[in-house]
Amino acid sequence: MKTVVSELSLNDREGWESLYYEYAEFYKVPMDQTILDTVWSWIFDVNNKFYALVAKDESGNYLGFMHYRAMPSPLRGKLVGFLDDLYVKTEARGVGVVDALYKELNYFASKNDWPFVRWITADNNYRGRSVYDKLSDKTQWVTYQMPVE
């Protein structure tokens, strides 16, 4: 299967929404139109350094997406990349879609002088982690999250 990766465009709204619903369902996170509208607006706000890629097959069927952003790294005094979301439809896994998305992300990061792109994943995301282990280096950092009251 040939995979075509491009920046998300305004014409991709319906396909992106369908993928994003599937992604939220995978992580058992409630999804609604307000959240979709908010994320969509972030992607197309030129003042926001938040980006999206979409993967399609040759027929234009949506296979997956990736959301990423610039993140300040104070110790480095420069921006680095942060990958927020990556999703590939179940039936499109294992055929190179992730590789194609990562290739485009790497190109974007290089073009923007990011020394690296960082991300987190669920501990039990074994399939994803096996791919990440091939495409990147696991760091020694442990992630914490403080609930805000």
DSSP file (Angstrom, degrees, kcal/mol; ACC not computed):
  #  RESIDUE AA STRUCTURE BP1 BP2  ACC     N-H-->O    O-->H-N    N-H-->O    O-->H-N    TCO  KAPPA ALPHA  PHI   PSI    X-CA   Y-CA   Z-CA
    1    1 A M              0   0    0      0, 0.0     2,-0.4     0, 0.0    56,-0.0   0.000 360.0 360.0 360.0 127.1    0.0    0.0    0.0
    2    2 A K        -     0   0    0      2,-0.0    56,-0.5    95,-0.0     2,-0.5  -0.707 360.0-152.9 -83.7 132.5    1.4    3.4   -1.0
    3    3 A T  E     -A   57   0A   0     -2,-0.4     2,-0.5    54,-0.2    54,-0.2  -0.918   5.8-160.8-110.9 131.0    1.0    6.0    1.7
    4    4 A V  E     -A   56   0A   0     52,-3.2    52,-2.4    -2,-0.5     2,-0.4  -0.954   9.7-166.8-111.1 120.7    0.7    9.7    1.0
    5    5 A V  E     +A   55   0A   0     -2,-0.5     2,-0.3    50,-0.2    50,-0.2  -0.902  17.4 154.4-110.2 134.9    1.5   12.0    3.9
    6    6 A S  E     -A   54   0A   0     48,-2.1    48,-2.7    -2,-0.4     2,-0.1  -0.957  49.0 -81.8-148.0 165.8    0.7   15.7    3.8
    7    7 A E  E     -A   53   0A   0     -2,-0.3    46,-0.3    46,-0.2     2,-0.1  -0.452  61.2 -95.8 -64.4 145.2    0.0   18.6    6.1
    8    8 A L        -     0   0    0     44,-2.2     2,-0.3    -2,-0.1    44,-0.1  -0.412  47.0-162.0 -62.5 137.1   -3.7   18.6    7.2
    9    9 A S    >   -     0   0    0     -2,-0.1     3,-2.2    -3,-0.1     4,-0.1  -0.770  34.8-103.3-118.2 166.8   -5.8   20.9    5.0
   10   10 A L  G >  S+     0   0    0      1,-0.3     3,-1.0    -2,-0.3    -1,-0.1   0.789 120.2  62.3 -58.5 -27.4   -9.2   22.5    5.5
   11   11 A N  G 3  S+     0   0    0      1,-0.2    -1,-0.3     2,-0.1     3,-0.3   0.577  92.2  67.1 -74.4  -8.9  -10.6   19.8    3.1
   12   12 A D  G <>  +     0   0    0     -3,-2.2     4,-2.9     1,-0.2     5,-0.3   0.359  65.9 108.2 -92.4   5.4   -9.5   17.1    5.5
   13   13 A R  H <> S+     0   0    0     -3,-1.0     4,-2.8     1,-0.2     5,-0.2   0.902  79.1  44.3 -54.8 -51.2  -12.0   17.9    8.3
   14   14 A E  H  > S+     0   0    0     -3,-0.3     4,-2.0     1,-0.2    -1,-0.2   0.923 117.3  44.6 -62.7 -46.0  -14.3   15.0    7.9
   15   15 A G  H  > S+     0   0    0     -4,-0.2     4,-2.0     1,-0.2    -1,-0.2   0.897 114.4  49.6 -65.3 -40.7  -11.6   12.4    7.5
   16   16 A W  H  X S+     0   0    0     -4,-2.9     4,-2.8     2,-0.2    -2,-0.2   0.915 109.0  52.3 -64.1 -44.0   -9.6   13.8   10.4
   17   17 A E  H  X S+     0   0    0     -4,-2.8     4,-2.4    -5,-0.3    -2,-0.2   0.912 108.4  51.0 -59.6 -42.7  -12.7   13.9   12.7
   18   18 A S  H  X S+     0   0    0     -4,-2.0     4,-1.8     1,-0.2    -1,-0.2   0.930 113.1  45.0 -61.0 -45.8  -13.3   10.2   12.0
   19   19 A L  H  X S+     0   0    0     -4,-2.0     4,-2.4     1,-0.2    -2,-0.2   0.894 111.7  52.8 -63.7 -40.0   -9.7    9.3   12.8
   20   20 A Y  H  X S+     0   0    0     -4,-2.8     4,-2.5     1,-0.2    -2,-0.2   0.873 106.6  52.2 -68.7 -36.1   -9.8   11.5   15.9
   21   21 A Y  H  X S+     0   0    0     -4,-2.4     4,-2.3     2,-0.2    -1,-0.2   0.928 110.9  48.1 -60.9 -44.5  -12.9    9.8   17.3
   22   22 A E  H  X S+     0   0    0     -4,-1.8     4,-2.3     2,-0.2    -2,-0.2   0.903 111.1  51.2 -62.4 -41.1  -11.2    6.4   16.8
   23   23 A Y  H  X S+     0   0    0     -4,-2.4     4,-1.7     2,-0.2    -2,-0.2   0.927 110.8  47.3 -61.9 -46.9   -8.1    7.7   18.5
   24   24 A A  H  <>S+     0   0    0     -4,-2.5     5,-2.9     1,-0.2     4,-0.3   0.891 111.4  51.7 -62.7 -39.9  -10.1    8.9   21.5
   25   25 A E  H ><5S+     0   0    0     -4,-2.3     3,-1.1     3,-0.2    -1,-0.2   0.899 105.1  56.2 -63.4 -40.4  -12.0    5.6   21.7
   26   26 A F  H 3<5S+     0   0    0     -4,-2.3    -1,-0.2     1,-0.3    -2,-0.2   0.897 115.0  37.9 -57.6 -42.1   -8.7    3.7   21.7
   27   27 A Y  T 3<5S-     0   0    0     -4,-1.7    -1,-0.3    -5,-0.1    -2,-0.2   0.347 112.4-120.5 -92.4   6.0   -7.6    5.7   24.8
   28   28 A K  T < 5 +     0   0    0     -3,-1.1    -3,-0.2    -4,-0.3    -4,-0.1   0.898  62.6 146.8  55.6  44.8  -11.1    5.6   26.3
   29   29 A V      < -     0   0    0     -5,-2.9    -1,-0.2    -6,-0.1    -2,-0.1  -0.946  53.0-114.3-110.5 127.8  -11.2    9.4   26.3
   30   30 A P        -     0   0    0      0, 0.0     2,-0.4     0, 0.0    -5,-0.0  -0.320  34.3-162.8 -59.9 142.2  -14.6   11.1   25.8
   31   31 A M        +     0   0    0      4,-0.0     2,-0.3   -10,-0.0   -10,-0.0  -0.983  14.2 166.1-130.2 140.4  -14.8   13.1   22.6
   32   32 A D     >  -     0   0    0     -2,-0.4     4,-2.2     1,-0.0     3,-0.2  -0.912  50.0 -95.8-145.2 174.2  -17.3   15.8   21.5
   33   33 A Q  H  > S+     0   0    0     -2,-0.3     4,-2.9     1,-0.2     5,-0.2   0.825 118.5  58.9 -64.3 -33.0  -17.7   18.5   18.9
   34   34 A T  H  > S+     0   0    0      2,-0.2     4,-2.2     1,-0.2    -1,-0.2   0.927 108.3  45.2 -62.9 -44.3  -16.3   21.2   21.2
   35   35 A I  H  > S+     0   0    0     -3,-0.2     4,-2.7     2,-0.2     5,-0.3   0.936 113.6  50.1 -63.9 -45.8  -13.0   19.4   21.6
   36   36 A L  H  X S+     0   0    0     -4,-2.2     4,-2.6     1,-0.2    -2,-0.2   0.925 111.4  48.3 -58.1 -45.8  -12.9   18.7   17.9
   37   37 A D  H  X S+     0   0    0     -4,-2.9     4,-2.1     2,-0.2    -1,-0.2   0.886 111.8  50.4 -62.9 -39.1  -13.5   22.3   17.1
   38   38 A T  H  X S+     0   0    0     -4,-2.2     4,-2.0    -5,-0.2    -2,-0.2   0.951 112.8  44.0 -64.9 -49.9  -10.9   23.5   19.6
   39   39 A V  H  X S+     0   0    0     -4,-2.7     4,-2.1     1,-0.2    -2,-0.2   0.917 112.6  53.0 -62.8 -42.7   -8.2   21.2   18.2
   40   40 A W  H  X S+     0   0    0     -4,-2.6     4,-1.5    -5,-0.3    -1,-0.2   0.907 108.6  50.3 -58.5 -42.4   -9.1   22.0   14.6
   41   41 A S  H  X S+     0   0    0     -4,-2.1     4,-0.6     1,-0.2    -1,-0.2   0.874 107.4  54.0 -66.6 -36.2   -8.7   25.8   15.4
   42   42 A W  H >< S+     0   0    0     -4,-2.0     3,-0.9     1,-0.2     8,-0.4   0.919 106.0  53.4 -61.2 -42.3   -5.3   25.2   17.0
   43   43 A I  H 3< S+     0   0    0     -4,-2.1    -1,-0.2     1,-0.2    -2,-0.2   0.876 115.6  38.0 -61.6 -38.7   -4.1   23.5   13.9
   44   44 A F  H 3< S+     0   0    0     -4,-1.5     2,-0.8    -5,-0.2    -1,-0.2   0.318  86.6 107.8-101.4   9.1   -5.0   26.3   11.6
   45   45 A D    X<  -     0   0    0     -3,-0.9     3,-2.0    -4,-0.6     5,-0.3  -0.790  58.0-155.7 -85.3 112.2   -4.1   29.2   13.9
   46   46 A V  T 3  S+     0   0    0     -2,-0.8    -1,-0.1     1,-0.3    -4,-0.0   0.700  92.3  58.6 -65.0 -18.2   -1.0   30.8   12.4
   47   47 A N  T 3  S+     0   0    0      2,-0.0     2,-0.5    -3,-0.0    -1,-0.3   0.493  94.6  79.1 -86.7  -3.4    0.0   32.2   15.8
   48   48 A N  S <  S-     0   0    0     -3,-2.0     2,-1.3    -6,-0.2    -3,-0.0  -0.897  73.6-144.8-107.3 130.4    0.0   28.7   17.3
   49   49 A K        +     0   0    0     -2,-0.5    21,-1.9    21,-0.1     2,-0.4  -0.391  61.4 121.7 -91.3  58.3    3.0   26.4   16.7
   50   50 A F  E     - B   0  69A   0     -2,-1.3     2,-0.3    -8,-0.4    19,-0.2  -0.986  39.5-177.7-123.7 129.0    0.7   23.3   16.6
   51   51 A Y  E     - B   0  68A   0     17,-3.5    17,-2.1    -2,-0.4     2,-0.4  -0.803  14.1-156.4-130.8 163.4    0.8   21.2   13.4
   52   52 A A  E     - B   0  67A   0     -2,-0.3   -44,-2.2    15,-0.2     2,-0.3  -0.999   1.1-164.9-144.7 140.8   -0.9   18.1   11.9
   53   53 A L  E     -AB   7  66A   0     13,-2.5    13,-2.0    -2,-0.4     2,-0.4  -0.900   9.6-158.9-116.4 151.4    0.0   15.5    9.3
   54   54 A V  E     -AB   6  65A   0    -48,-2.7   -48,-2.1    -2,-0.3     2,-0.4  -0.990   4.8-149.3-131.5 142.1   -2.5   13.1    7.7
   55   55 A A  E     +AB   5  64A   0      9,-2.9     8,-3.3    -2,-0.4     9,-1.4  -0.927  20.8 172.2-112.1 134.1   -1.7    9.9    5.9
   56   56 A K  E     -AB   4  62A   0    -52,-2.4   -52,-3.2    -2,-0.4     6,-0.2  -0.917  28.4-119.3-133.1 159.9   -3.9    8.6    3.1
   57   57 A D  E >   -A    3   0A   0      4,-2.0     3,-2.0    -2,-0.3   -54,-0.2  -0.339  48.1 -85.9 -87.4-179.0   -3.7    5.8    0.6
   58   58 A E  T 3  S+     0   0    0    -56,-0.5   -55,-0.1     1,-0.3    -1,-0.1   0.754 129.6  54.1 -61.2 -24.8   -3.6    6.3   -3.1
   59   59 A S  T 3  S-     0   0    0      2,-0.1    -1,-0.3     1,-0.0     0, 0.0   0.446 121.5-104.8 -89.2  -0.4   -7.4    6.4   -3.3
   60   60 A G    <   +     0   0    0     -3,-2.0     2,-0.3     1,-0.3    -2,-0.1   0.560  68.4 150.6  89.3   8.3   -7.6    9.2   -0.6
   61   61 A N        -     0   0    0      1,-0.1    -4,-2.0     2,-0.0     2,-0.3  -0.570  51.3-113.6 -74.5 136.9   -8.8    6.9    2.2
   62   62 A Y  E     +B   56   0A   0     -2,-0.3    -6,-0.3    -6,-0.2     3,-0.1  -0.549  40.4 168.0 -76.8 130.2   -7.6    8.2    5.6
   63   63 A L  E     -     0   0A   0     -8,-3.3    26,-3.2     1,-0.4     2,-0.3   0.701  56.7 -34.8-112.0 -32.2   -5.1    5.9    7.3
   64   64 A G  E     -BC  55  88A   0     -9,-1.4    -9,-2.9    24,-0.3    -1,-0.4  -0.988  46.9-140.5-177.0 175.5   -3.7    8.0   10.2
   65   65 A F  E     -BC  54  87A   0     22,-2.3    22,-2.4    -2,-0.3     2,-0.3  -0.956   3.0-152.4-150.7 168.1   -2.7   11.3   11.6
   66   66 A M  E     -BC  53  86A   0    -13,-2.0   -13,-2.5    -2,-0.3     2,-0.4  -0.981   4.0-162.0-146.3 131.0   -0.1   13.0   13.8
   67   67 A H  E     +BC  52  85A   0     18,-2.5    17,-1.6    -2,-0.3    18,-1.5  -0.957  23.8 159.8-111.6 134.4   -0.3   16.1   15.9
   68   68 A Y  E     -BC  51  83A   0    -17,-2.1   -17,-3.5    -2,-0.4     2,-0.3  -0.964  14.3-169.6-150.3 164.7    2.9   17.8   17.0
   69   69 A R  E     -BC  50  82A   0     13,-2.3    13,-2.4    -2,-0.3     2,-0.3  -0.972  31.3 -95.8-152.9 162.9    4.2   21.2   18.2
   70   70 A A  E     - C   0  81A   0    -21,-1.9    11,-0.2    -2,-0.3   -21,-0.1  -0.652  39.9-170.8 -78.8 141.0    7.1   23.3   19.0
   71   71 A M  E     - C   0  80A   0      9,-2.9     9,-2.8    -2,-0.3     2,-0.1  -0.994  23.3-118.5-137.5 127.9    8.1   23.2   22.7
   72   72 A P  E     - C   0  79A   0      0, 0.0     7,-0.2     0, 0.0     9,-0.0  -0.405  18.0-160.5 -64.7 139.2   10.6   25.5   24.4
   73   73 A S  E >>> - C   0  78A   0      5,-2.2     4,-1.8     1,-0.1     5,-1.2  -0.863   4.3-168.9-118.0  93.2   13.6   23.7   25.9
   74   74 A P  T 345S+     0   0    0      0, 0.0    -1,-0.1     0, 0.0     5,-0.0   0.843  83.6  54.5 -55.5 -39.7   15.0   26.2   28.4
   75   75 A L  T 345S+     0   0    0      1,-0.2    -2,-0.0     2,-0.1     0, 0.0   0.800 116.8  38.5 -65.8 -26.4   18.3   24.3   29.1
   76   76 A R  T <45S-     0   0    0     -3,-1.2    -1,-0.2     2,-0.2     3,-0.1   0.646 101.0-134.5 -94.4 -18.4   19.0   24.3   25.4
   77   77 A G  T  <5S+     0   0    0     -4,-1.8     2,-0.3     1,-0.3    -2,-0.1   0.838  73.6  82.9  66.0  31.8   17.7   27.8   24.7
   78   78 A K  E   <S-C   73   0A   0     -5,-1.2    -5,-2.2    -7,-0.1    -1,-0.3  -0.967  83.9 -87.6-154.9 170.2   15.9   26.6   21.7
   79   79 A L  E     -C   72   0A   0     -2,-0.3     2,-0.3    -7,-0.2    -9,-0.1  -0.583  36.7-175.1 -82.1 145.6   12.7   24.9   20.5
   80   80 A V  E     -C   71   0A   0     -9,-2.8    -9,-2.9    -2,-0.2     2,-0.3  -0.791  28.6-100.6-125.3 173.5   12.3   21.2   20.3
   81   81 A G  E     -Cd  70 117A   0     35,-2.7    37,-2.5    -2,-0.3     2,-0.4  -0.720  25.4-164.5 -98.1 149.7    9.5   19.1   19.0
   82   82 A F  E     -Cd  69 118A   0    -13,-2.4   -13,-2.3    -2,-0.3     2,-0.7  -0.981  11.0-148.8-132.5 122.9    6.8   17.4   21.0
   83   83 A L  E     +Cd  68 119A   0     35,-2.9    37,-0.5    -2,-0.4   -15,-0.3  -0.811  19.6 174.9 -90.7 112.5    4.5   14.7   19.4
   84   84 A D  E     +     0   0A   0    -17,-1.6     2,-0.4    -2,-0.7   -16,-0.2   0.908  61.6  14.5 -84.2 -46.3    1.1   14.9   21.1
   85   85 A D  E     +C   67   0A   0    -18,-1.5   -18,-2.5     2,-0.0     2,-0.4  -0.990  52.3 173.9-139.8 138.8   -0.9   12.4   19.1
   86   86 A L  E     +C   66   0A   0     -2,-0.4     2,-0.4   -20,-0.2   -20,-0.2  -0.971  12.8 168.0-141.9 128.2   -0.3    9.6   16.7
   87   87 A Y  E     -C   65   0A   0    -22,-2.4   -22,-2.3    -2,-0.4     2,-0.4  -0.991  12.6-177.9-144.9 135.3   -2.9    7.3   15.4
   88   88 A V  E     -C   64   0A   0     -2,-0.4   -24,-0.3   -24,-0.2     5,-0.1  -1.000  38.9-106.5-129.0 132.0   -3.1    4.7   12.6
   89   89 A K    >   -     0   0    0    -26,-3.2     3,-1.9    -2,-0.4     4,-0.4  -0.215  31.9-116.2 -54.4 144.3   -6.3    2.8   11.8
   90   90 A T  G >  S+     0   0    0      1,-0.3     3,-1.4     2,-0.2    -1,-0.1   0.887 114.8  51.5 -51.5 -45.9   -6.1   -0.8   12.9
   91   91 A E  G 3  S+     0   0    0      1,-0.3    -1,-0.3     3,-0.0    -2,-0.1   0.601 108.5  52.9 -72.6  -9.4   -6.3   -2.1    9.3
   92   92 A A  G X >S+     0   0    0     -3,-1.9     3,-0.8   -29,-0.2     5,-0.6   0.321  83.8 113.5-105.5   6.5   -3.5    0.1    8.2
   93   93 A R  T < 5S+     0   0    0     -3,-1.4    -3,-0.0    -4,-0.4    -4,-0.0  -0.521  71.8  23.9 -81.0 145.8   -1.0   -0.9   10.8
   94   94 A G  T 3 5S+     0   0    0     -2,-0.2    -1,-0.2     1,-0.0    -3,-0.0   0.569  97.0  92.6  83.1   9.6    2.2   -2.8    9.9
   95   95 A V  T < 5S-     0   0    0     -3,-0.8    -2,-0.1   -93,-0.0   -92,-0.1   0.196 107.8 -86.5-121.3  16.1    2.3   -1.6    6.3
   96   96 A G  T  >5S+     0   0    0    -94,-0.1     4,-2.2    -4,-0.0     5,-0.2   0.501  89.2 122.8  99.8   3.6    4.5    1.5    6.6
   97   97 A V  H  ><S+     0   0    0     -5,-0.6     4,-2.4     2,-0.2     5,-0.2   0.940  80.0  47.1 -64.7 -46.4    2.1    4.2    7.5
   98   98 A V  H  > S+     0   0    0      1,-0.2     4,-2.9     2,-0.2     5,-0.2   0.917 111.0  52.5 -61.1 -43.0    3.9    5.1   10.8
   99   99 A D  H  > S+     0   0    0      1,-0.2     4,-2.3     2,-0.2    -1,-0.2   0.910 109.6  48.9 -59.1 -42.3    7.2    5.1    9.0
  100  100 A A  H  X S+     0   0    0     -4,-2.2     4,-1.8     2,-0.2    -1,-0.2   0.905 112.4  47.7 -65.6 -41.6    5.8    7.5    6.4
  101  101 A L  H  X S+     0   0    0     -4,-2.4     4,-2.4     1,-0.2    -2,-0.2   0.931 113.0  48.3 -63.8 -45.4    4.4    9.8    9.1
  102  102 A Y  H  X S+     0   0    0     -4,-2.9     4,-2.8     1,-0.2    -2,-0.2   0.864 107.3  56.0 -65.0 -35.6    7.7    9.8   11.0
  103  103 A K  H  X S+     0   0    0     -4,-2.3     4,-2.0    -5,-0.2    -1,-0.2   0.930 110.6  44.5 -61.2 -44.3    9.7   10.5    7.9
  104  104 A E  H  X S+     0   0    0     -4,-1.8     4,-2.4     2,-0.2    -2,-0.2   0.887 112.8  51.3 -68.6 -38.6    7.6   13.7    7.3
  105  105 A L  H  X S+     0   0    0     -4,-2.4     4,-2.8     2,-0.2    -2,-0.2   0.918 109.4  50.8 -62.7 -43.1    7.9   14.7   11.0
  106  106 A N  H  X S+     0   0    0     -4,-2.8     4,-2.5     2,-0.2    -2,-0.2   0.899 109.4  50.7 -61.1 -41.2   11.7   14.2   10.9
  107  107 A Y  H  X S+     0   0    0     -4,-2.0     4,-2.6     2,-0.2    -1,-0.2   0.936 111.9  47.0 -61.2 -47.1   11.8   16.4    7.7
  108  108 A F  H  X S+     0   0    0     -4,-2.4     4,-1.7     1,-0.2    -2,-0.2   0.921 112.6  49.7 -61.1 -45.2    9.7   19.1    9.5
  109  109 A A  H  <>S+     0   0    0     -4,-2.8     5,-2.8     1,-0.2    -1,-0.2   0.910 112.7  46.9 -61.9 -43.2   11.9   19.0   12.6
  110  110 A S  H ><5S+     0   0    0     -4,-2.5     3,-1.5     1,-0.2    -1,-0.2   0.923 110.7  51.8 -63.9 -44.9   15.1   19.2   10.6
  111  111 A K  H 3<5S+     0   0    0     -4,-2.6    -1,-0.2     1,-0.3    -2,-0.2   0.814 113.4  45.4 -61.3 -31.3   13.8   22.1    8.6
  112  112 A N  T 3<5S-     0   0    0     -4,-1.7    -1,-0.3    -5,-0.2    -2,-0.2   0.260 114.1-116.4 -99.2  10.7   12.8   24.0   11.8
  113  113 A D  T < 5 +     0   0    0     -3,-1.5    -3,-0.2     1,-0.2    -2,-0.1   0.803  56.1 159.4  61.4  32.9   16.1   23.2   13.5
  114  114 A W      < -     0   0    0     -5,-2.8    -1,-0.2    -6,-0.2   -34,-0.2  -0.762  35.6-149.8 -81.9 128.5   14.6   21.1   16.3
  115  115 A P  S    S-     0   0    0      0, 0.0     2,-0.3     0, 0.0    -1,-0.1   0.755  73.6 -12.3 -72.1 -21.4   17.4   18.9   17.8
  116  116 A F        -     0   0    0     -7,-0.1   -35,-2.7    -3,-0.0     2,-0.4  -0.979  58.8-124.9-164.2 168.2   14.8   16.2   18.6
  117  117 A V  E     -d   81   0A   0     -2,-0.3     2,-0.3   -37,-0.2   -35,-0.2  -0.995  28.5-163.5-122.8 132.4   11.1   15.3   18.9
  118  118 A R  E     +d   82   0A   0    -37,-2.5   -35,-2.9    -2,-0.4     2,-0.3  -0.807  13.4 164.0-114.5 153.7    9.9   13.9   22.2
  119  119 A W  E     -d   83   0A   0     -2,-0.3     2,-0.3   -37,-0.2   -35,-0.1  -0.977  24.6-135.3-157.7 169.6    6.7   12.1   23.1
  120  120 A I        -     0   0    0    -37,-0.5     2,-0.3    -2,-0.3    -2,-0.0  -0.863  19.0-174.4-122.4 160.5    5.0   10.0   25.7
  121  121 A T        -     0   0    0     -2,-0.3     2,-0.1     8,-0.0    -2,-0.0  -0.969  36.6 -82.7-148.2 164.6    2.9    6.9   25.3
  122  122 A A    >   -     0   0    0     -2,-0.3     3,-1.9     1,-0.1     7,-0.1  -0.438  35.6-126.6 -68.3 141.6    0.9    4.6   27.5
  123  123 A D  T 3  S+     0   0    0      1,-0.3    -1,-0.1    -2,-0.1     6,-0.1   0.838 110.8  49.8 -57.3 -34.7    2.9    1.9   29.3
  124  124 A N  T 3  S+     0   0    0      1,-0.1     2,-1.8     2,-0.0    -1,-0.3   0.265  76.2 107.2 -92.4  12.9    0.6   -0.8   27.9
  125  125 A N    <>  +     0   0    0     -3,-1.9     4,-2.9     1,-0.2     5,-0.2  -0.493  41.8 161.2 -85.2  67.6    0.8    0.4   24.3
  126  126 A Y  H  >  +     0   0    0     -2,-1.8     4,-2.0     1,-0.2    -1,-0.2   0.874  67.4  48.7 -62.6 -42.0    3.0   -2.5   23.4
  127  127 A R  H  > S+     0   0    0     -3,-0.3     4,-1.4     2,-0.2    -1,-0.2   0.948 114.8  45.3 -65.2 -46.8    2.6   -2.4   19.7
  128  128 A G  H  > S+     0   0    0      1,-0.2     4,-2.7     2,-0.2     3,-0.3   0.919 111.6  52.9 -60.4 -44.0    3.3    1.3   19.5
  129  129 A R  H  X S+     0   0    0     -4,-2.9     4,-2.4     1,-0.2    -1,-0.2   0.848 103.4  56.6 -63.6 -33.7    6.3    1.0   21.8
  130  130 A S  H  X S+     0   0    0     -4,-2.0     4,-0.6    -5,-0.2    -1,-0.2   0.872 111.0  44.6 -65.9 -34.2    7.8   -1.8   19.6
  131  131 A V  H >X S+     0   0    0     -4,-1.4     4,-1.7    -3,-0.3     3,-1.0   0.927 112.2  51.4 -71.3 -46.0    7.7    0.7   16.7
  132  132 A Y  H 3X S+     0   0    0     -4,-2.7     4,-2.0     1,-0.3    -2,-0.2   0.867 103.0  59.8 -60.1 -36.8    9.0    3.6   18.8
  133  133 A D  H 3< S+     0   0    0     -4,-2.4    -1,-0.3     1,-0.2    -2,-0.2   0.788 109.6  43.8 -62.8 -26.5   11.9    1.4   19.9
  134  134 A K  H << S+     0   0    0     -3,-1.0    -1,-0.2    -4,-0.6    -2,-0.2   0.798 120.4  39.1 -84.8 -31.4   12.9    1.0   16.2
  135  135 A L  H  < S+     0   0    0     -4,-1.7     2,-0.3     2,-0.0    -2,-0.2   0.558 122.2  12.5 -97.9  -9.9   12.5    4.7   15.3
  136  136 A S  S  < S-     0   0    0     -4,-2.0     2,-0.5    -5,-0.2     0, 0.0  -0.873  76.0 -92.2-154.7-180.0   13.8    6.5   18.4
  137  137 A D        -     0   0    0     -2,-0.3     2,-0.3    -3,-0.0    -4,-0.1  -0.920  33.3-128.8-109.0 130.1   15.7    6.3   21.6
  138  138 A K        -     0   0    0     -2,-0.5     2,-0.1    -5,-0.1    -5,-0.0  -0.600  29.9-144.2 -73.2 134.8   14.0    5.7   24.9
  139  139 A T        -     0   0    0     -2,-0.3    -1,-0.1     2,-0.1     0, 0.0  -0.416  18.6-118.4 -95.6 173.8   15.0    8.3   27.5
  140  140 A Q  S    S+     0   0    0     -2,-0.1     2,-0.2     2,-0.1    -1,-0.1   0.419  75.6 117.5 -88.4   1.0   15.6    8.0   31.2
  141  141 A W        -     0   0    0      1,-0.0     2,-0.4     0, 0.0    -2,-0.1  -0.463  51.2-153.9 -78.1 140.6   12.8   10.5   32.0
  142  142 A V        -     0   0    0     -2,-0.2     2,-0.4     2,-0.0    -2,-0.1  -0.916  17.0-132.2-109.0 137.5    9.7    9.5   33.9
  143  143 A T        -     0   0    0     -2,-0.4     2,-0.3     2,-0.0   -23,-0.0  -0.751  22.4-175.6 -97.2 136.8    6.5   11.5   33.3
  144  144 A Y        -     0   0    0     -2,-0.4     2,-0.4     2,-0.0    -2,-0.0  -0.897   9.6-156.8-122.8 156.6    4.3   12.9   36.1
  145  145 A Q        -     0   0    0     -2,-0.3    -2,-0.0     2,-0.0     0, 0.0  -0.977   6.1-152.1-137.8 122.6    1.0   14.7   36.0
  146  146 A M        -     0   0    0     -2,-0.4     2,-0.2     2,-0.0    -2,-0.0  -0.833  17.2-134.3 -95.7 119.5   -0.3   17.0   38.7
  147  147 A P        -     0   0    0      0, 0.0     2,-0.5     0, 0.0    -2,-0.0  -0.517  19.0-137.3 -69.6 139.4   -4.0   17.2   38.9
  148  148 A V              0   0    0     -2,-0.2    -2,-0.0     1,-0.1     0, 0.0  -0.866 360.0 360.0-102.4 128.5   -5.2   20.8   39.3
  149  149 A E              0   0    0     -2,-0.5    -1,-0.1     0, 0.0     0, 0.0   0.408 360.0 360.0-101.0 360.0   -7.9   21.6   41.8
